[in-house]
Amino acid sequence: MAGPDYDTEIKQLQATMHTIEQVLDVDAMRREIADLGEQVAAPDLWDDQANATRVTGRLSALQGELDRFTGLQSRIEDVALMIEMAQEEGDAEALADADAELARLKKSVEVLEVRTLLNGEYDAREAIVTIRSGAGGVDAADFAETLMRMYTRWAEQHKYPVEVYDVSYAEEAGIKSAEFAIHAPYAYGTLSVEAGTHRLVRISPFDNQGRRQTSFAAVEVVPVLEQTDEVEVDENDVRVDVFRSGGPGGQSVNTTDSAVRLTHIPTGIVVSCQNEKSQLQNKASAMVVLKAKLLAKKKAEEAALKKDLKGDVAATWGDQMRNYVLNPYQMVKDLRTGFEVGNPQAVFDGDLDDFIEAGIRWRRGAEQAAQN
């Protein structure tokens, strides 16, 4: 039986990396990193804290993406050399190690390749994630908090900065809602496939009779806007309420009314922000979220109109998207892609890449089917 054709496999990986390099526009990425580096070195950078946070976050994320790409290139070169030396010396153990590294490389390149599928209008943007507890009482609130932890853990694994705008804590446990930004290139395109209704089935830790409980939480993902985006908000359409920031159990974490709630009267959209000490800073952050949600609403209405004009499409991206089952068996399954794993705890700890990759590929397939 013939062994693996390592030369062909290496060439295929190199060809894929060349395509990825073109799609990501690595040269442009390097130029932006250099420009951001000059801005970070400026002595007056922190005179504008909001801009400084944006610049440093963008630099960190871009550098991470570039390091990821160049690191894979280096690993491909290294494994090619390992295989060549192992074959020349007839070292079966070294060849087995190289073979295992080649398998890991294929997976890493495949994950990076998914990035090339993110070519939507706003896919390259950073993301604002909103999580709300749904039906299921205290279990749903606890589940919503678990989902927030899951996404922040995922971001931490990728070294993506997370900025929490607002958390509304439930009375007994968990949260009613949370709003946070993930500052990374393509965070919106990547996480947009996570939007929808998430369902948890488990033995409730809050039920003294140990009964199985089903609970729900909703995840919404919208892109962070840039100044060039045309979303005008009439100040007369926005009601501004200020209140005192609060933490778990209603404990005051701020002795001034610095938290801000914005209500967009025409649409009923409400956003809050209490992460900053300054009322002005919280209002500015809340306005960022409000504009992002108004844009998402506008795009959703346009998409609905196009769908009405075109008629029903067989492959649709449904609302309820994932089940997390802890009892009577252990499984997390995406209802749209069919992808599933038997280790829910790993998923709750942020191991989401395979689900996200499957979602992005599924969505691309659905879009192509809709165009035919």
Order of alpha helices (4+ residues) and beta strands (2+ residues): alpha-alpha-alpha-alpha-beta-alpha-beta-beta-alpha-beta-beta-beta-beta-beta-alpha-beta-beta-beta-alpha-alpha
